[in-house]
Amino acid sequence: MVIGSDTVFERNTASAAYIPPTTVFDDYPSIEFASISIGGLVPYHPLNNYDINFTGGTPTNVYRVTYYGNGNNGGEAPPSQLYAAGVTVTVSDEGTLTLTDHDFLGWNTSSTATDAEYEATDTFPMPARDVDLYAVWKATPPTLYTVTYHGNGHSAGDPHPSAQYAAGTPVTVLDENTLERTDHEFLGWHTDPTSETALYSPTGMFNMPANDVDLHAIWKAKAPVLYTVTYHGNGHSAGDAPASSQHAAGDTVTVSGKNTLVRDGYEFVGWHTDPASATALYGPGGTFPMPANDVDLYAIWKAIDPSGPQDPDPKDPEKPGSDPSGKTPTSSKTGSYAKMARTGDEMSILPFAAAACASLLVGGGAYAMVRRRNH
């Protein structure tokens, strides 16, 4: 007879030049083959309409186990197989099935299952019905790449911790967190630590490449804060104090001289931050480190001894002072110098004093003689 694709036989005798694998015939020992061309049959495979002579027995229905890729994007599922009810089924592996970025876990009778009911080589008794087995896939954990933030010369604080992203994931760039750098402002981030401009600003975005990314803080030097040194005449009678100057904190300041400042009856001795000081804190050419604040320097004056040489008053050259000829003046009794009102020539007052005394003596004698005559 011609055997149907779903027909098997029980309790039949068989004789042939070639016997298929014994597992086929353990339960079916009495099949008589009319042809030897059916060699290589697998257990319970349909007999593909080969002519087989048999001496008796009743054909038994078989049921199909079918494998499904269930979302695969590559390969083929294993071929379906036929089994009689109660026969032990050995579950196949995934064959050539693949699904990108997923691992094959096994098989389940539900297409939506996330766990495998059967793994390759597991067994189960064939029920009296068809069985559909669906591949169960689990997403492969993506390879993660790291974004690391670097302070790049910062003087204080910390950047945000590094973070990991899968390739292709959008990355939102973070801010500087607590990073600081003295006298610098934060511009953003760059993959090149020597760049002077930022490639990414905080909240900027880029797609994560398939490699780690190092972001370096980019800093711009701030214009320094300048503080002013101001000079004050502090009671001067003429002239001008030196011009003020500006310096950054920490700079070395060289102290100026008095410029054209003068004060009647005083000599300049230096500068002090206290206008009431009797001594100088800094002399011309002295230095000090500029503090982070303005500095006021006041001229310090010392009274000149009136019995010693004096500088002429620049506002009134007629006032006594040092003899322009270089002579040292004496007291009024012994030789002070004066100027003639009309000519301005210098002359000693001693001759005038002598003449006045002589006149007094002569006048006094004449008065005495007149008086004697009258008596």
Secondary structure as GFF3:
##gff-version 3
##sequence-region A 1 375
A	DSSP	beta_strand	7	8	.	.	.	ID=ss1
A	DSSP	alpha_helix	22	25	.	.	.	ID=ss2
A	DSSP	beta_strand	31	33	.	.	.	ID=ss3
A	DSSP	beta_strand	52	54	.	.	.	ID=ss4
A	DSSP	beta_strand	60	68	.	.	.	ID=ss5
A	DSSP	beta_strand	81	84	.	.	.	ID=ss6
A	DSSP	beta_strand	88	90	.	.	.	ID=ss7
A	DSSP	beta_strand	102	108	.	.	.	ID=ss8
A	DSSP	beta_strand	123	125	.	.	.	ID=ss9
A	DSSP	beta_strand	131	139	.	.	.	ID=ss10
A	DSSP	beta_strand	144	150	.	.	.	ID=ss11
A	DSSP	beta_strand	163	166	.	.	.	ID=ss12
A	DSSP	beta_strand	170	172	.	.	.	ID=ss13
A	DSSP	beta_strand	184	190	.	.	.	ID=ss14
A	DSSP	beta_strand	205	207	.	.	.	ID=ss15
A	DSSP	beta_strand	213	221	.	.	.	ID=ss16
A	DSSP	beta_strand	226	232	.	.	.	ID=ss17
A	DSSP	beta_strand	245	248	.	.	.	ID=ss18
A	DSSP	beta_strand	252	254	.	.	.	ID=ss19
A	DSSP	beta_strand	266	272	.	.	.	ID=ss20
A	DSSP	beta_strand	287	289	.	.	.	ID=ss21
A	DSSP	beta_strand	295	303	.	.	.	ID=ss22
A	DSSP	beta_strand	337	339	.	.	.	ID=ss23
A	DSSP	beta_strand	346	348	.	.	.	ID=ss24
A	DSSP	alpha_helix	350	374	.	.	.	ID=ss25
###
